Amino acid sequence: MSTGLIDNGSNKIYDETEIAQNFKEGEAIEKEENHRVHKTFTSQENPEHVQEDGNREAAAIIDMKFKKKKALLEFRCMVEDAVLGNYLLGKPPRSHSPKEAALARSQLKKITLWGVPLLPSKAHEGTDIVLLKFLKAKDYKVHDAFEMLRKTLKWRRDYLADLIQEDGLDPDVGKLVYSNCKDREGRPLYYNVCGAFKNRELPKKLVDLEDLCDQFIRLEVKFMEKGIKELNFKPGGANSIVQIIDLKNSKPPDIKKFRVVSKKTVMMLQDNYPELMHRNIIINVPFWYYAFHTVASKFLSPRCKRKFVFARPAKVTKTLLKFISPENLPVEYGGLYRENDDFFPEDRTSELIVRKNTAGSVRIPVAETGVTMMWDLTVLGWDVSYKEEFIPDDEGSYRVLLQSEKEKKGGEGESMRNSFYISEPGKIVITIDNVTLKNKRVYYRFKTKPAVPMYIVSKE
């Protein structure tokens, strides 16, 4: 029986058995929808049926919300009893004197997870958010969520997870991960750049399988702990992380090592950081990776599997822009973000759609003189003709051609940055001529800054 992978062109990879299952589910949904449409057309004869079905659906939703609230309330009671009874981390030793037991109980009341107090009676606004993560991970099965919480707390105590930020890692291994900006909902972004391993000296340091596992797991824990410090665990706030794994220039790993490392890492993250990963976005995905991901996904829960997004090299920018605004996306991935830049993430971008076989323009009016106008622009997919010019308001003045390219190729990982000293009122006009058969999306921003023209500097 075939178990091949099929690409449907939408950056998702499907197993053939999964497709068959989805097809069956699709048929069931279609039948249900046809039945609903039929009832709608016959509602004039018997409108009570439609109202009755609507009431049933509303009741089901209310019932589900009630069950979740009930599960949270029961979970809170279990945690409260375990803290006050001094058995959240296991039964206390019988050798403890009453004074030692009282001290341990007092210390347990102060226990926190990810910086949030766990004792529900303290009424901290983040306690329910943390507890709900364990409930969601266990499909609202209270006893399973409680055991998961206890194991997580014991693991953190034994692993010294709260102190891992003070623990230095191999600087070469540390190059694998860096943080950068936020996603569109304010979640922290972390990039795992696997191309950092293309240096052949690095794998030699990690030839031992156990050493490789330990190093990689400690790196993941350090990355998670650093990201958690940027979360606020408040209602409506950002309480999960977006991870972007860049596989550019990466080579197929040894299947045995990959299986061992993947299993240990995935299990560690699933067991001890439930619902803290909002998305795992895998970019620049080579063909060989899908087979390895199939191996790793065997250890993932269905809930975790749904958090993966894949993008091949030609779709990297388009995919990332679904989750990250252009001003927060690094230039190497087709965005406008640069470190130590004159622009800031708060300098929001504007958007222009250039229709197929037409030309569009960005006009930046400048009434103030004696300043430098800066602008930043990127075209999703490029393959356009591109021109920048300054047009004075005074018809007797000359236009200034700033940039002109008959064909701006490339696309992914490029943006245009330019500036011009304004000596008279006018406007910067950027023309994008789209001769392709697809609409082009343009992102741009601009700002002025005080400046002195170069010829004045030269005279001084």
C-alpha positions as CSV (number, residue, x, y, z in Angstrom):
1,M,0.0,0.0,0.0
2,S,1.4,3.4,-1.0
3,T,2.2,5.9,1.7
4,G,3.7,8.6,-0.5
5,L,3.6,12.3,0.2
6,I,1.6,14.6,-2.1
7,D,2.1,18.3,-2.5
8,N,-1.1,20.1,-3.5
9,G,0.8,23.4,-4.2
10,S,-0.4,25.2,-1.0
11,N,2.6,24.5,1.1
12,K,1.0,21.5,2.8
13,I,2.1,18.0,2.5
14,Y,-0.4,15.2,2.8
15,D,-0.1,11.5,3.3
16,E,-2.3,9.5,0.9
17,T,-4.1,7.8,3.8
18,E,-4.7,11.2,5.3
19,I,-6.2,12.4,1.9
20,A,-8.5,9.4,1.8
21,Q,-9.7,10.1,5.3
22,N,-10.2,13.8,4.5
23,F,-12.1,12.8,1.4
24,K,-14.5,10.7,3.5
25,E,-14.9,13.5,6.1
26,G,-15.5,15.9,3.2
27,E,-18.3,13.7,1.9
28,A,-19.9,13.6,5.3
29,I,-19.7,17.4,5.6
30,E,-21.1,17.9,2.1
31,K,-24.1,15.6,3.0
32,E,-24.7,17.5,6.2
33,E,-24.5,20.8,4.3
34,N,-26.9,19.6,1.6
35,H,-29.3,18.5,4.3
36,R,-29.1,21.9,5.9
37,V,-29.7,23.7,2.6
38,H,-32.7,21.4,1.9
39,K,-34.2,22.4,5.3
40,T,-33.7,26.1,4.5
41,F,-35.6,25.8,1.2
42,T,-38.5,24.0,2.9
43,S,-38.5,26.3,5.9
44,Q,-41.5,28.3,4.6
45,E,-43.6,25.2,4.9
46,N,-42.3,24.3,8.4
47,P,-40.1,27.1,9.8
48,E,-40.2,25.5,13.3
49,H,-37.6,22.9,12.1
50,V,-35.0,25.6,11.3
51,Q,-35.5,27.3,14.6
52,E,-35.3,24.0,16.5
53,D,-32.0,23.1,14.8
54,G,-30.6,26.5,15.6
55,N,-31.6,26.2,19.2
56,R,-29.9,22.8,19.4
57,E,-26.6,24.1,17.9
58,A,-26.7,27.1,20.4
59,A,-27.4,24.7,23.2
60,A,-24.4,22.5,22.2
61,I,-22.1,25.5,22.2
62,I,-23.3,26.6,25.6
63,D,-22.9,23.0,26.9
64,M,-19.3,22.9,25.6
65,K,-18.4,26.2,27.3
66,F,-20.0,24.9,30.5
67,K,-17.9,21.7,30.4
68,K,-14.7,23.7,29.9
69,K,-15.6,26.1,32.7
70,K,-16.5,23.1,34.9
71,A,-13.1,21.4,34.1
72,L,-11.2,24.6,34.9
73,L,-13.0,25.0,38.2
74,E,-12.3,21.3,39.1
75,F,-8.7,21.7,38.1
76,R,-8.3,24.9,40.3
77,C,-9.7,23.0,43.3
78,M,-7.3,20.1,42.7
79,V,-4.3,22.4,42.5
80,E,-5.5,24.4,45.6
81,D,-5.8,21.2,47.6
82,A,-2.5,19.9,46.4
83,V,-0.7,23.1,47.4
84,L,-2.4,23.5,50.8
85,G,-2.0,19.7,51.5
86,N,1.7,19.9,50.6
87,Y,1.6,17.1,48.0
88,L,1.7,18.9,44.6
89,L,5.3,17.8,44.2
90,G,4.8,14.4,45.8
91,K,4.1,13.3,49.4
92,P,6.4,14.9,51.9
93,P,8.9,12.6,53.7
94,R,7.6,11.0,56.9
95,S,10.8,12.1,58.7
96,H,9.7,15.7,58.5
97,S,8.8,17.3,61.8
98,P,5.6,19.4,62.1
99,K,7.8,22.5,61.9
100,E,9.5,21.3,58.7
101,A,6.2,20.3,57.2
102,A,4.7,23.7,58.0
103,L,7.8,25.4,56.4
104,A,7.5,23.2,53.3
105,R,3.7,24.0,53.0
106,S,4.5,27.7,53.4
107,Q,7.1,27.6,50.6
108,L,4.8,25.6,48.3
109,K,2.2,28.3,48.6
110,K,4.6,30.6,46.8
111,I,5.2,28.2,43.9
112,T,5.1,29.7,40.4
113,L,5.2,28.4,36.9
114,W,6.6,30.6,34.1
115,G,6.5,33.5,36.6
116,V,2.8,33.0,37.4
117,P,1.6,32.0,40.9
118,L,-0.1,28.6,40.8
119,L,-2.2,28.9,44.0
120,P,-5.7,29.8,42.6
121,S,-6.8,31.5,45.8
122,K,-4.1,34.2,45.2
123,A,-6.4,35.4,42.3
124,H,-3.6,36.2,40.0
125,E,-4.9,37.0,36.5
126,G,-2.4,34.7,34.8
127,T,-3.2,31.5,36.9
128,D,-6.2,30.4,34.9
129,I,-4.3,31.1,31.6
130,V,-1.5,28.7,32.7
131,L,-3.9,26.1,34.0
132,L,-5.9,26.2,30.8
133,K,-2.8,25.3,28.8
134,F,-2.5,22.0,30.6
135,L,-6.3,21.4,30.2
136,K,-6.1,22.1,26.5
137,A,-3.1,19.8,26.0
138,K,-5.1,17.0,27.7
139,D,-8.5,17.7,26.0
140,Y,-9.9,19.0,29.3
141,K,-9.4,15.8,31.1
142,V,-8.8,17.2,34.6
143,H,-6.9,14.3,36.2
144,D,-4.5,14.0,33.2
145,A,-3.9,17.7,33.2
146,F,-3.1,17.6,36.9
147,E,-0.6,14.8,36.5
148,M,1.0,16.7,33.6
149,L,1.3,19.8,35.8
150,R,2.9,17.8,38.6
151,K,5.4,16.1,36.2
152,T,6.3,19.5,34.6
153,L,7.0,21.1,38.0
154,K,9.2,18.1,39.1
155,W,11.1,18.3,35.8
156,R,11.7,22.0,36.1
157,R,13.0,21.4,39.7
158,D,15.4,18.6,38.6
159,Y,16.5,20.3,35.4
160,L,17.0,23.7,37.1
161,A,15.0,25.2,34.2
162,D,14.6,28.6,36.0
163,L,18.4,29.0,36.1
164,I,19.2,27.8,32.6
165,Q,19.5,31.4,31.3
166,E,22.6,31.7,33.5
167,D,24.1,28.6,31.9
168,G,26.4,29.3,29.0
169,L,26.2,27.1,25.8
170,D,28.7,26.5,23.1
171,P,28.8,29.9,21.2
172,D,28.7,28.0,17.9
173,V,25.6,26.2,18.9
174,G,24.1,29.4,20.2
175,K,24.2,30.8,16.6
176,L,21.4,28.5,15.8
177,V,18.8,30.6,17.5
178,Y,18.1,34.3,17.6
179,S,15.0,36.4,18.5
180,N,13.5,39.1,16.5
181,C,10.4,41.3,16.9
182,K,6.8,40.1,17.2
183,D,4.1,38.6,15.0
184,R,0.9,40.4,14.0
185,E,-0.7,39.6,17.4
186,G,2.3,40.6,19.5
187,R,3.8,37.1,20.1
188,P,7.6,36.8,20.3
189,L,9.3,35.5,17.2
190,Y,12.3,33.1,17.3
191,Y,14.3,32.0,14.3
192,N,16.2,28.7,14.2
193,V,18.7,29.1,11.5
194,C,19.8,25.6,10.7
195,G,22.3,26.9,8.0
196,A,24.5,27.8,10.9
197,F,25.5,24.1,10.9
198,K,27.0,24.3,7.4
199,N,30.3,25.0,9.1
200,R,32.0,21.6,9.1
201,E,33.8,22.2,12.4
202,L,30.6,22.4,14.4
203,P,29.4,18.8,13.9
204,K,32.8,17.5,14.9
205,K,32.2,18.9,18.4
206,L,28.9,17.0,18.6
207,V,29.8,13.7,17.2
208,D,28.6,11.9,20.3
209,L,24.9,11.2,20.1
210,E,24.1,11.8,23.7
211,D,26.1,15.0,23.7
212,L,24.2,16.1,20.6
213,C,20.8,15.4,22.3
214,D,21.8,17.1,25.5
215,Q,23.1,20.2,23.7
216,F,20.1,20.5,21.5
217,I,17.6,20.0,24.3
218,R,19.3,22.5,26.5
219,L,19.3,24.9,23.5
220,E,15.5,24.4,23.1
221,V,14.9,24.9,26.8
222,K,17.0,28.0,26.9
223,F,15.1,29.3,23.8
224,M,11.7,28.5,25.5
225,E,12.7,30.1,28.8
226,K,13.9,33.3,27.1
227,G,10.7,33.5,25.1
228,I,8.5,32.9,28.1
229,K,10.0,36.0,29.8
230,E,8.5,38.1,27.0
231,L,4.9,36.7,27.6
232,N,2.5,38.5,29.9
233,F,-0.1,35.7,30.6
234,K,-2.9,38.3,30.8
235,P,-6.4,37.9,29.3
236,G,-6.2,38.9,25.6
237,G,-2.4,39.2,25.8
238,A,0.4,37.2,24.0
239,N,0.9,34.0,25.9
240,S,2.5,31.8,23.2
241,I,5.6,31.9,20.9
242,V,6.0,31.6,17.1
243,Q,9.1,29.6,16.0
244,I,10.5,29.9,12.5
245,I,12.9,27.1,11.4
246,D,15.0,28.1,8.4
247,L,16.4,25.0,6.6
248,K,18.3,26.9,4.0
249,N,21.7,25.4,3.3
250,S,20.9,22.5,5.6
251,K,21.8,19.0,4.6
252,P,20.0,15.7,5.3
253,P,21.0,14.5,8.8
254,D,21.8,11.0,9.9
255,I,18.5,9.3,10.2
256,K,19.4,7.5,13.4
257,K,20.6,10.7,15.1
258,F,17.6,12.7,13.8
259,R,15.2,10.1,15.1
260,V,16.7,10.1,18.6
261,V,17.2,13.8,18.9
262,S,13.7,14.6,17.4
263,K,11.9,12.2,19.8
264,K,13.6,13.4,22.9
265,T,13.2,17.1,22.0
266,V,9.6,16.8,20.9
267,M,8.6,14.8,24.0
268,M,10.4,17.3,26.3
269,L,8.6,20.3,24.7
270,Q,5.2,18.6,24.6
271,D,5.4,17.4,28.2
272,N,6.8,20.5,29.8
273,Y,5.7,23.5,27.6
274,P,2.1,22.7,26.7
275,E,0.3,25.2,24.4
276,L,3.3,27.6,24.5
277,M,4.1,27.2,20.8
278,H,1.5,29.0,18.7
279,R,3.1,28.1,15.4
280,N,6.1,26.2,14.0
281,I,6.8,27.7,10.6
282,I,9.3,25.7,8.6
283,I,10.8,27.7,5.7
284,N,13.1,27.0,2.8
285,V,11.9,23.4,3.0
286,P,14.0,21.0,0.9
287,F,12.3,17.8,-0.4
288,W,14.3,15.5,1.9
289,Y,12.8,17.2,5.0
290,Y,9.3,15.9,4.5
291,A,10.4,12.3,5.0
292,F,12.3,13.3,8.2
293,H,9.3,15.3,9.4
294,T,7.1,12.2,9.0
295,V,9.5,10.4,11.4
296,A,9.3,13.3,13.9
297,S,5.6,13.7,13.6
298,K,5.0,10.2,15.0
299,F,5.8,11.6,18.4
300,L,3.5,14.6,18.1
301,S,0.0,14.9,19.4
302,P,-2.7,15.8,16.8
303,R,-3.0,19.2,18.4
304,C,0.7,19.9,17.9
305,K,0.6,18.6,14.3
306,R,-1.9,21.3,13.4
307,K,0.6,24.0,14.5
308,F,3.1,23.3,11.7
309,V,3.3,25.4,8.6
310,F,5.6,24.6,5.6
311,A,7.0,27.0,3.0
312,R,9.3,26.1,0.1
313,P,11.9,28.7,-1.0
314,A,9.6,30.3,-3.6
315,K,6.9,30.8,-1.0
316,V,8.9,32.0,2.1
317,T,8.0,35.7,2.0
318,K,4.3,35.2,1.1
319,T,4.0,32.6,3.9
320,L,5.7,34.7,6.6
321,L,3.7,37.8,5.8
322,K,0.6,35.9,6.8
323,F,1.8,35.9,10.3
324,I,4.3,38.8,10.5
325,S,3.9,42.4,9.4
326,P,6.4,43.7,6.8
327,E,8.0,46.1,9.3
328,N,8.8,43.2,11.6
329,L,10.0,40.8,9.0
330,P,13.8,40.8,8.4
331,V,15.0,41.9,5.0
332,E,16.6,38.5,4.3
333,Y,13.1,37.1,4.3
334,G,11.6,39.8,2.0
335,G,10.5,42.2,4.8
336,L,11.7,45.7,5.8
337,Y,13.2,45.1,9.2
338,R,16.9,45.8,9.7
339,E,18.8,45.9,13.0
340,N,20.0,49.3,14.3
341,D,17.8,51.0,11.7
342,D,16.5,54.6,11.2
343,F,13.1,53.0,10.8
344,F,11.4,51.4,13.8
345,P,8.7,48.7,14.0
346,E,6.3,51.5,15.1
347,D,6.8,53.0,11.6
348,R,3.9,51.2,10.0
349,T,3.9,50.2,6.3
350,S,1.3,51.0,3.7
351,E,0.1,48.6,1.0
352,L,-0.5,49.0,-2.7
353,I,-1.9,46.4,-5.1
354,V,-0.6,46.8,-8.7
355,R,-2.9,44.9,-11.0
356,K,-1.6,42.6,-13.8
357,N,-0.4,44.4,-17.0
358,T,-0.7,47.8,-15.3
359,A,1.6,50.3,-13.6
360,G,1.1,51.6,-10.1
361,S,2.9,54.4,-8.2
362,V,3.7,55.5,-4.7
363,R,3.7,59.2,-4.3
364,I,5.4,60.8,-1.3
365,P,4.7,64.6,-1.1
366,V,7.4,66.7,0.6
367,A,6.5,70.3,1.4
368,E,9.3,70.8,4.0
369,T,12.8,71.6,2.7
370,G,16.2,71.1,4.3
371,V,15.4,67.5,5.3
372,T,16.2,64.1,4.0
373,M,13.3,61.9,2.9
374,M,13.9,58.1,3.4
375,W,11.8,55.3,2.0
376,D,11.6,51.6,2.2
377,L,9.8,49.4,-0.3
378,T,9.4,45.8,-1.2
379,V,7.3,44.0,-3.9
380,L,6.1,40.5,-3.2
381,G,7.7,38.4,-5.9
382,W,9.2,41.4,-7.8
383,D,9.6,40.7,-11.6
384,V,8.6,44.2,-12.3
385,S,10.0,47.4,-13.9
386,Y,11.0,49.8,-11.2
387,K,11.7,53.6,-11.2
388,E,12.3,56.3,-8.5
389,E,12.3,60.0,-9.3
390,F,11.9,63.4,-7.6
391,I,9.4,65.7,-9.2
392,P,9.6,69.4,-8.1
393,D,6.4,71.4,-7.6
394,D,8.0,74.2,-9.6
395,E,7.4,73.4,-13.3
396,G,10.6,75.3,-14.2
397,S,12.7,72.9,-12.2
398,Y,14.2,69.6,-13.4
399,R,13.1,66.1,-12.5
400,V,15.7,64.0,-10.8
401,L,16.0,60.3,-11.7
402,L,17.0,58.5,-8.5
403,Q,16.7,54.8,-9.5
404,S,15.7,53.0,-12.6
405,E,15.6,49.3,-13.4
406,K,13.9,47.9,-16.5
407,E,13.5,44.5,-14.9
408,K,13.7,44.1,-11.2
409,K,14.2,40.3,-10.7
410,G,14.9,38.2,-7.7
411,G,11.9,38.6,-5.4
412,E,12.5,36.8,-2.1
413,G,14.8,38.4,0.4
414,E,15.1,41.8,-1.3
415,S,13.9,45.3,-0.5
416,M,14.6,48.8,-1.9
417,R,16.0,51.4,0.5
418,N,16.8,55.0,-0.7
419,S,16.9,58.6,0.5
420,F,17.0,62.1,-1.1
421,Y,17.9,65.5,0.3
422,I,14.9,67.9,-0.3
423,S,16.0,71.3,-1.4
424,E,12.7,72.4,-2.8
425,P,9.0,71.3,-2.4
426,G,8.0,68.4,-4.6
427,K,7.3,64.7,-4.4
428,I,9.0,61.4,-4.6
429,V,7.3,59.2,-7.2
430,I,8.0,55.4,-7.2
431,T,6.6,53.6,-10.3
432,I,6.1,49.9,-10.4
433,D,5.3,48.5,-13.9
434,N,3.7,45.1,-13.6
435,V,3.9,43.3,-16.9
436,T,3.2,39.9,-15.4
437,L,-0.2,38.0,-15.4
438,K,-0.4,38.2,-11.6
439,N,-1.3,41.1,-9.3
440,K,1.7,42.4,-7.3
441,R,1.5,43.5,-3.6
442,V,3.7,46.4,-2.6
443,Y,4.7,47.3,1.0
444,Y,6.3,50.7,1.7
445,R,7.0,53.3,4.3
446,F,8.7,56.6,4.5
447,K,9.9,59.3,6.9
448,T,11.9,62.5,7.1
449,K,14.9,63.3,9.2
450,P,17.0,66.4,9.6
451,A,20.0,66.3,7.4
452,V,22.8,68.5,5.9
453,P,23.5,68.1,2.2
454,M,26.9,66.6,1.2
455,Y,28.1,69.7,-0.6
456,I,27.8,71.8,2.5
457,V,29.7,69.2,4.5
458,S,32.4,69.2,1.8
459,K,32.8,73.0,1.9
460,E,33.1,72.9,5.7
